[in-house]
Amino acid sequence: MTIELIVIGKTDMREVETLVEMYAKRLNHYVRFAITALPDVRNTRSMAPSRQKRSEGEMILRQITDGDYVVLLDEHGAEMRSMEFAMWLQKRMNSGVKRLVLVVGGPYGFSEEVYARADSKLSLSKMTFSHQIVRAIFAEQLYRAFTIINNEPYHHE
């Protein structure tokens, strides 16, 4: 299986970028993992949020193929403990999913078209995190899930 994390915009925080790179390197020991950073939509000051979501949604949908299993990181998604997330991930792998695409939207969330295409939604927390820090948090949770699946001593419960 391949896991791809699609995000809107590049991070301008070197510390976050370093963390994401570290977990991406670790994840590649278990699975093919890639991050695709789509460019920020330009001239958003004079743009309605709905238009910005639509523009971001068009970019996101161009990255997705018919056979992909698409998961949106969304505040209204399912919340899971790390052990539950590891089991969820294992089920996706066992079901024959070839490409798992996880998407972090822009500041206003996702367009209706992206929601319609999604197979699932996950929430990291009821709290709100910056779109930059979510990359590092989620990359760490993916790594943690693979260590749980492989019975490695990273996660303590």
N, CA, C and O of each residue as an XYZ file, in Angstrom:
628
protein
N       0.846     -1.182      0.000
C       0.000      0.000      0.000
C       0.894      1.249      0.000
O       1.994      1.262      0.552
N       0.378      2.265     -0.630
C       1.004      3.578     -0.620
C       0.114      4.517      0.181
O      -1.109      4.493      0.041
N       0.722      5.335      1.012
C      -0.020      6.360      1.753
C       0.483      7.712      1.282
O       1.684      7.982      1.270
N      -0.461      8.553      0.895
C      -0.103      9.906      0.478
C      -0.863     10.903      1.333
O      -2.078     10.801      1.501
N      -0.138     11.860      1.865
C      -0.719     12.953      2.633
C      -0.724     14.181      1.735
O       0.330     14.677      1.336
N      -1.914     14.663      1.423
C      -2.054     15.861      0.592
C      -2.374     17.033      1.504
O      -3.297     16.968      2.317
N      -1.605     18.105      1.363
C      -1.793     19.305      2.181
C      -1.851     20.528      1.278
O      -1.315     20.530      0.170
N      -2.509     21.561      1.771
C      -2.571     22.832      1.043
C      -1.460     23.733      1.563
O      -1.377     23.994      2.763
N      -0.625     24.196      0.680
C       0.431     25.140      1.032
C       1.654     24.485      1.642
O       1.598     23.376      2.174
N       2.748     25.199      1.548
C       4.004     24.732      2.148
C       4.106     25.292      3.555
O       3.525     26.329      3.876
N       4.852     24.587      4.383
C       5.068     25.096      5.730
C       6.201     26.120      5.717
O       7.190     25.953      5.004
N       6.048     27.172      6.505
C       7.123     28.158      6.619
C       7.855     28.015      7.953
O       8.671     28.859      8.325
N       7.544     26.923      8.668
C       8.195     26.652      9.947
C       9.181     25.501      9.765
O       8.775     24.352      9.589
N      10.461     25.809      9.808
C      11.498     24.799      9.596
C      11.394     23.645     10.604
O      11.646     22.491     10.256
N      11.027     23.957     11.836
C      10.915     22.921     12.870
C       9.837     21.897     12.513
O      10.033     20.696     12.697
N       8.714     22.367     12.009
C       7.631     21.465     11.589
C       8.094     20.633     10.402
O       7.868     19.424     10.357
N       8.729     21.270      9.458
C       9.230     20.569      8.275
C      10.216     19.461      8.668
O      10.181     18.365      8.110
N      11.086     19.756      9.627
C      12.062     18.764     10.100
C      11.359     17.573     10.741
O      11.728     16.426     10.486
N      10.353     17.833     11.569
C       9.590     16.743     12.192
C       8.889     15.885     11.142
O       8.943     14.657     11.203
N       8.245     16.519     10.197
C       7.534     15.777      9.146
C       8.518     14.928      8.354
O       8.230     13.768      8.061
N       9.665     15.478      8.006
C      10.681     14.719      7.274
C      11.168     13.521      8.079
O      11.377     12.443      7.523
N      11.351     13.704      9.389
C      11.807     12.612     10.237
C      10.791     11.473     10.249
O      11.157     10.310     10.079
N       9.514     11.805     10.451
C       8.495     10.752     10.486
C       8.270     10.147      9.102
O       7.987      8.954      8.994
N       8.390     10.937      8.058
C       8.256     10.396      6.700
C       9.349      9.359      6.442
O       9.082      8.301      5.873
N      10.564      9.659      6.856
C      11.674      8.718      6.689
C      11.404      7.433      7.466
O      11.630      6.338      6.951
N      10.926      7.562      8.696
C      10.609      6.390      9.507
C       9.469      5.583      8.890
O       9.516      4.353      8.868
N       8.451      6.272      8.390
C       7.305      5.587      7.794
C       7.687      4.776      6.562
O       7.106      3.723      6.301
N       8.652      5.261      5.818
C       9.051      4.568      4.595
C       9.695      3.212      4.865
O       9.934      2.454      3.925
N       9.978      2.891      6.115
C      10.436      1.549      6.460
C       9.278      0.559      6.440
O       9.493     -0.644      6.298
N       8.044      1.061      6.580
C       6.862      0.209      6.650
C       6.020      0.233      5.381
O       5.434     -0.778      4.993
N       5.965      1.388      4.746
C       5.030      1.609      3.654
C       5.591      2.719      2.770
O       6.393      3.537      3.219
N       5.165      2.740      1.518
C       5.535      3.887      0.673
C       4.700      5.079      1.134
O       3.470      5.047      1.097
N       5.389      6.123      1.564
C       4.728      7.305      2.105
C       5.227      8.539      1.377
O       6.429      8.712      1.175
N       4.292      9.393      0.985
C       4.654     10.628      0.296
C       3.755     11.761      0.781
O       2.617     11.546      1.198
N       4.291     12.952      0.713
C       3.523     14.153      1.032
C       3.480     15.018     -0.217
O       4.506     15.287     -0.841
N       2.281     15.447     -0.568
C       2.101     16.353     -1.691
C       1.577     17.667     -1.146
O       0.471     17.729     -0.609
N       2.375     18.721     -1.285
C       1.965     20.057     -0.848
C       1.470     20.824     -2.067
O       2.247     21.167     -2.958
N       0.174     21.086     -2.094
C      -0.415     21.854     -3.193
C      -0.224     23.341     -2.926
O      -0.198     23.751     -1.766
N      -0.092     24.146     -3.950
C       0.138     25.574     -3.717
C      -1.072     26.251     -3.081
O      -2.217     25.863     -3.313
N      -0.791     27.270     -2.278
C      -1.871     28.078     -1.714
C      -2.616     28.762     -2.853
O      -2.024     29.110     -3.874
N      -3.910     28.949     -2.670
C      -4.692     29.720     -3.633
C      -4.261     31.172     -3.510
O      -4.098     31.681     -2.402
N      -4.080     31.828     -4.624
C      -3.612     33.223     -4.625
C      -4.781     34.201     -4.498
O      -5.926     33.889     -4.826
N      -4.443     35.394     -4.007
C      -5.390     36.516     -3.910
C      -6.643     36.161     -3.123
O      -7.757     36.425     -3.574
N      -6.467     35.568     -1.953
C      -7.617     35.135     -1.164
C      -8.257     36.263     -0.349
O      -9.362     36.098      0.168
N      -7.588     37.383     -0.231
C      -8.154     38.493      0.562
C      -9.497     38.964      0.019
O     -10.408     39.281      0.783
N      -9.611     39.005     -1.285
C     -10.857     39.481     -1.895
C     -11.751     38.313     -2.328
O     -12.723     38.511     -3.058
N     -11.427     37.112     -1.884
C     -12.150     35.921     -2.315
C     -13.062     35.418     -1.196
O     -12.666     35.386     -0.031
N     -14.259     35.036     -1.552
C     -15.178     34.449     -0.573
C     -14.641     33.079     -0.149
O     -14.049     32.372     -0.964
N     -14.839     32.699      1.108
C     -14.375     31.388      1.567
C     -14.877     30.238      0.698
O     -14.142     29.279      0.462
N     -16.117     30.321      0.220
C     -16.655     29.247     -0.624
C     -15.868     29.119     -1.922
O     -15.651     28.008     -2.406
N     -15.445     30.229     -2.485
C     -14.650     30.219     -3.719
C     -13.262     29.635     -3.445
O     -12.736     28.873     -4.255
N     -12.667     29.996     -2.292
C     -11.359     29.459     -1.931
C     -11.442     27.939     -1.751
O     -10.573     27.210     -2.230
N     -12.483     27.459     -1.061
C     -12.654     26.013     -0.873
C     -12.821     25.313     -2.220
O     -12.275     24.231     -2.433
N     -13.571     25.928     -3.119
C     -13.780     25.338     -4.451
C     -12.462     25.251     -5.219
O     -12.178     24.234     -5.853
N     -11.659     26.310     -5.165
C     -10.360     26.316     -5.863
C      -9.424     25.266     -5.271
O      -8.764     24.535     -6.009
N      -9.366     25.190     -3.947
C      -8.537     24.175     -3.298
C      -9.060     22.779     -3.626
O      -8.281     21.860     -3.877
N     -10.380     22.630     -3.621
C     -10.993     21.343     -3.922
C     -10.652     20.848     -5.310
O     -10.412     19.655     -5.501
N     -10.627     21.748     -6.287
C     -10.267     21.361     -7.658
C      -8.840     20.823     -7.697
O      -8.568     19.831     -8.374
N      -7.925     21.476     -6.971
C      -6.535     20.990     -6.923
C      -6.447     19.626     -6.248
O      -5.724     18.741     -6.706
N      -7.190     19.464     -5.152
C      -7.171     18.191     -4.424
C      -7.694     17.072     -5.311
O      -7.073     16.014     -5.414
N      -8.825     17.301     -5.947
C      -9.445     16.257     -6.764
C      -8.586     15.845     -7.953
O      -8.679     14.709     -8.416
N      -7.750     16.753     -8.452
C      -6.834     16.395     -9.555
C      -5.771     15.399     -9.101
O      -5.173     14.715     -9.932
N      -5.526     15.310     -7.788
C      -4.507     14.407     -7.249
C      -5.051     13.004     -6.962
O      -4.285     12.086     -6.669
N      -6.361     12.845     -7.045
C      -7.020     11.609     -6.628
C      -7.459     10.804     -7.840
O      -7.981     11.354     -8.811
N      -7.240      9.482     -7.773
C      -7.690      8.598     -8.855
C      -8.892      7.791     -8.366
O      -9.205      7.786     -7.175
N      -9.553      7.116     -9.288
C     -10.775      6.376     -8.975
C     -10.586      5.316     -7.893
O     -11.466      5.149     -7.050
N      -9.475      4.602     -7.892
C      -9.273      3.513     -6.951
C      -8.753      3.924     -5.584
O      -8.597      3.072     -4.709
N      -8.484      5.197     -5.380
C      -7.942      5.670     -4.105
C      -8.991      5.600     -2.998
O     -10.183      5.802     -3.232
N      -8.519      5.309     -1.794
C      -9.367      5.405     -0.604
C      -9.014      6.749      0.021
O      -7.890      6.945      0.484
N      -9.973      7.678      0.035
C      -9.720      9.066      0.416
C     -10.278      9.354      1.809
O     -11.453      9.117      2.090
N      -9.403      9.871      2.671
C      -9.766     10.203      4.044
C      -9.472     11.683      4.275
O      -8.352     12.149      4.063
N     -10.488     12.404      4.709
C     -10.308     13.819      5.021
C     -10.014     13.978      6.500
O     -10.702     13.395      7.338
N      -8.998     14.762      6.827
C      -8.743     15.127      8.218
C      -9.648     16.323      8.488
O      -9.382     17.442      8.050
N     -10.719     16.056      9.219
C     -11.826     16.997      9.333
C     -12.311     17.045     10.775
O     -12.366     16.015     11.449
N     -12.659     18.218     11.245
C     -13.098     18.372     12.624
C     -14.356     17.562     12.956
O     -14.622     17.284     14.126
N     -15.119     17.187     11.945
C     -16.336     16.404     12.163
C     -16.115     14.914     11.916
O     -17.071     14.138     11.888
N     -14.874     14.520     11.740
C     -14.569     13.112     11.492
C     -14.554     12.293     12.769
O     -14.718     12.814     13.872
N     -14.355     11.005     12.587
C     -14.289     10.076     13.720
C     -13.022     10.326     14.523
O     -11.947     10.537     13.960
N     -13.158     10.300     15.830
C     -11.997     10.404     16.713
C     -11.626      9.006     17.178
O     -12.496      8.207     17.525
N     -10.342      8.715     17.183
C      -9.867      7.397     17.593
C      -8.659      7.543     18.494
O      -7.882      8.491     18.388
N      -8.526      6.571     19.388
C      -7.291      6.452     20.153
C      -6.254      5.843     19.215
O      -6.611      5.316     18.162
N      -5.001      5.907     19.575
C      -3.926      5.407     18.699
C      -4.082      3.931     18.377
O      -3.850      3.520     17.240
N      -4.470      3.124     19.361
C      -4.675      1.692     19.120
C      -5.817      1.465     18.129
O      -5.722      0.601     17.257
N      -6.880      2.230     18.262
C      -8.014      2.113     17.339
C      -7.613      2.536     15.935
O      -8.007      1.906     14.954
N      -6.829      3.606     15.842
C      -6.366      4.065     14.537
C      -5.480      3.005     13.885
O      -5.584      2.771     12.681
N      -4.621      2.370     14.656
C      -3.766      1.302     14.115
C      -4.620      0.161     13.570
O      -4.332     -0.367     12.496
N      -5.661     -0.221     14.295
C      -6.553     -1.290     13.813
C      -7.294     -0.841     12.557
O      -7.462     -1.627     11.625
N      -7.737      0.409     12.524
C      -8.408      0.970     11.350
C      -7.475      0.909     10.136
O      -7.883      0.507      9.046
N      -6.231      1.310     10.340
C      -5.239      1.296      9.267
C      -4.965     -0.134      8.795
O      -4.862     -0.386      7.594
N      -4.848     -1.057      9.730
C      -4.629     -2.460      9.391
C      -5.789     -3.001      8.541
O      -5.563     -3.756      7.595
N      -7.010     -2.622      8.869
C      -8.174     -3.051      8.079
C      -8.090     -2.523      6.646
O      -8.420     -3.236      5.699
N      -7.651     -1.284      6.490
C      -7.506     -0.733      5.134
C      -6.468     -1.542      4.355
O      -6.669     -1.853      3.181
N      -5.364     -1.879      5.010
C      -4.314     -2.654      4.336
C      -4.827     -4.045      3.990
O      -4.567     -4.544      2.894
N      -5.551     -4.680      4.910
C      -6.069     -6.027      4.679
C      -7.145     -6.065      3.600
O      -7.339     -7.092      2.950
N      -7.837     -4.961      3.410
C      -8.920     -4.923      2.428
C      -8.420     -4.722      0.999
O      -9.210     -4.705      0.055
N      -7.123     -4.572      0.848
C      -6.561     -4.445     -0.495
C      -6.466     -3.025     -1.018
O      -6.249     -2.828     -2.214
N      -6.620     -2.040     -0.162
C      -6.465     -0.650     -0.595
C      -5.043     -0.482     -1.122
O      -4.074     -0.763     -0.416
N      -4.928     -0.027     -2.350
C      -3.605      0.179     -2.953
C      -3.020      1.535     -2.578
O      -1.821      1.668     -2.331
N      -3.895      2.541     -2.541
C      -3.429      3.899     -2.258
C      -4.398      4.565     -1.293
O      -5.566      4.788     -1.611
N      -3.888      4.875     -0.115
C      -4.656      5.576      0.913
C      -4.244      7.039      0.844
O      -3.076      7.376      1.040
N      -5.210      7.900      0.565
C      -4.936      9.329      0.425
C      -5.582     10.059      1.588
O      -6.800     10.015      1.765
N      -4.757     10.728      2.375
C      -5.219     11.497      3.530
C      -5.059     12.971      3.184
O      -4.010     13.380      2.686
N      -6.086     13.767      3.442
C      -6.083     15.147      2.972
C      -6.293     16.125      4.123
O      -7.229     15.992      4.911
N      -5.399     17.112      4.201
C      -5.544     18.247      5.116
C      -5.985     19.425      4.258
O      -5.256     19.853      3.364
N      -7.158     19.941      4.523
C      -7.695     21.031      3.713
C      -7.111     22.381      4.077
O      -6.198     22.488      4.896
N      -7.655     23.392      3.457
C      -7.236     24.759      3.716
C      -7.915     25.309      4.961
O      -8.551     24.555      5.698
N      -7.794     26.600      5.208
C      -8.296     27.202      6.445
C      -9.812     27.138      6.610
O     -10.309     27.249      7.731
N     -10.553     26.962      5.521
C     -12.009     26.915      5.611
C     -12.567     25.506      5.422
O     -13.781     25.316      5.340
N     -11.672     24.524      5.353
C     -12.145     23.151      5.188
C     -12.186     22.736      3.735
O     -11.354     23.159      2.933
N     -13.165     21.900      3.396
C     -13.230     21.285      2.074
C     -14.470     21.736      1.307
O     -15.479     22.126      1.894
N     -14.366     21.672     -0.008
C     -15.519     21.947     -0.863
C     -16.478     20.765     -0.809
O     -16.106     19.666     -0.398
N     -17.704     21.002     -1.224
C     -18.706     19.933     -1.258
C     -18.266     18.791     -2.173
O     -18.566     17.627     -1.904
N     -17.561     19.118     -3.246
C     -17.099     18.089     -4.179
C     -16.073     17.165     -3.525
O     -16.065     15.961     -3.783
N     -15.216     17.723     -2.685
C     -14.222     16.905     -1.976
C     -14.925     16.036     -0.940
O     -14.611     14.853     -0.806
N     -15.876     16.615     -0.205
C     -16.646     15.811      0.756
C     -17.360     14.657      0.047
O     -17.403     13.539      0.562
N     -17.913     14.931     -1.126
C     -18.645     13.899     -1.863
C     -17.716     12.770     -2.303
O     -18.144     11.618     -2.374
N     -16.461     13.078     -2.599
C     -15.511     12.061     -3.055
C     -14.908     11.256     -1.906
O     -14.431     10.142     -2.119
N     -14.923     11.796     -0.713
C     -14.258     11.164      0.429
C     -14.922      9.840      0.802
O     -16.140      9.687      0.718
N     -14.088      8.893      1.215
C     -14.571      7.612      1.709
C     -14.732      7.633      3.227
O     -15.485      6.837      3.787
N     -14.023      8.542      3.886
C     -14.033      8.571      5.347
C     -13.518      9.924      5.823
O     -12.886     10.666      5.071
N     -13.801     10.230      7.089
C     -13.289     11.451      7.716
C     -12.721     11.070      9.078
O     -13.310     10.276      9.812
N     -11.575     11.645      9.400
C     -10.944     11.452     10.703
C     -10.702     12.809     11.346
O     -10.413     13.792     10.664
N     -10.823     12.846     12.659
C     -10.501     14.047     13.418
C      -9.357     13.713     14.362
O      -9.380     12.675     15.024
N      -8.369     14.574     14.428
C      -7.267     14.366     15.362
C      -7.658     14.751     16.780
O      -7.112     14.219     17.746
N      -8.604     15.677     16.902
C      -8.990     16.172     18.222
C     -10.161     17.115     18.057
O     -10.453     17.575     16.953
N     -10.825     17.398     19.153
C     -11.851     18.438     19.120
C     -11.214     19.824     19.125
O     -11.869     20.824     18.830
N      -9.933     19.866     19.463
C      -9.194     21.129     19.441
C      -8.842     21.486     17.995
O      -8.834     20.628     17.112
N      -8.557     22.748     17.779
C      -8.140     23.214     16.463
C      -6.631     23.365     16.444
O      -6.043     23.954     17.352
N      -6.004     22.826     15.395
C      -4.561     22.949     15.209
C      -4.297     23.715     13.916
O      -5.123     23.716     13.004
N      -3.143     24.362     13.847
C      -2.783     25.021     12.595
C      -2.580     23.964     11.521
O      -2.228     22.822     11.818
N      -2.802     24.349     10.281
C      -2.643     23.402      9.179
C      -1.198     22.936      9.050
O      -0.931     21.866      8.502
N      -0.276     23.734      9.552
C       1.125     23.339      9.496
C       1.434     22.272     10.539
O       2.081     21.272     10.226
N       0.986     22.468     11.758
C       1.329     21.531     12.830
C       0.596     20.205     12.661
O       1.091     19.168     13.103
N      -0.573     20.222     12.030
C      -1.314     18.980     11.781
C      -0.456     17.997     10.979
O      -0.539     16.787     11.189
N       0.354     18.506     10.076
C       1.224     17.626      9.272
C       2.129     16.789     10.164
O       2.254     15.578      9.982
N       2.760     17.450     11.132
C       3.682     16.751     12.030
C       2.924     15.804     12.961
O       3.348     14.669     13.178
N       1.810     16.271     13.506
C       1.025     15.432     14.414
C       0.537     14.186     13.693
O       0.644     13.080     14.223
N       0.007     14.353     12.498
C      -0.539     13.199     11.798
C       0.553     12.256     11.306
O       0.371     11.039     11.338
N       1.678     12.791     10.853
C       2.791     11.921     10.444
C       3.253     11.091     11.633
O       3.570      9.912     11.475
N       3.298     11.689     12.824
C       3.683     10.931     14.017
C       2.657      9.857     14.327
O       3.030      8.743     14.695
N       1.380     10.160     14.190
C       0.339      9.171     14.466
C       0.374      8.012     13.464
O       0.115      6.868     13.836
N       0.686      8.294     12.223
C       0.865      7.217     11.240
C       2.033      6.318     11.638
O       1.927      5.092     11.599
N       3.142      6.939     12.018
C       4.304      6.165     12.460
C       3.947      5.327     13.690
O       4.291      4.147     13.761
N       3.267      5.928     14.643
C       2.857      5.220     15.856
C       1.969      4.028     15.491
O       2.130      2.943     16.050
N       1.049      4.217     14.573
C       0.159      3.130     14.160
C       0.961      1.959     13.586
O       0.664      0.802     13.886
N       1.961      2.242     12.776
C       2.758      1.156     12.204
C       3.605      0.452     13.261
O       3.840     -0.752     13.163
N       4.061      1.185     14.263
C       4.803      0.504     15.335
C       3.863     -0.377     16.158
O       4.267     -1.438     16.632
N       2.629      0.051     16.327
C       1.639     -0.769     17.031
C       1.341     -2.028     16.216
O       1.338     -3.135     16.755
N       1.093     -1.855     14.927
C       0.796     -2.989     14.043
C       1.929     -4.007     14.068
O       1.688     -5.212     13.997
N       3.157     -3.525     14.167
C       4.338     -4.396     14.135
C       4.844     -4.777     15.529
O       5.943     -5.314     15.671
N       4.046     -4.498     16.545
C       4.395     -4.853     17.932
C       5.767     -4.335     18.352
O       6.530     -5.044     19.009
N       6.071     -3.121     17.978
C       7.333     -2.499     18.341
C       7.141     -1.622     19.584
O       6.028     -1.170     19.852
N       8.200     -1.382     20.331
C       8.064     -0.743     21.657
C       7.936      0.790     21.650
O       8.338      1.424     22.626
N       7.413      1.388     20.628
C       7.263      2.850     20.589
C       6.065      3.321     21.416
O       6.154      4.301     22.155
N       4.955      2.614     21.282
C       3.708      3.004     21.949
C       3.560      2.252     23.272
O       3.763      1.039     23.331
N       3.212      2.972     24.315
C       3.019      2.348     25.630
C       1.557      2.479     26.042
O       0.996      3.574     26.069
N       0.963      1.350     26.359
C      -0.439      1.409     26.807
C      -0.668      0.391     27.904
O      -1.780      0.277     28.419
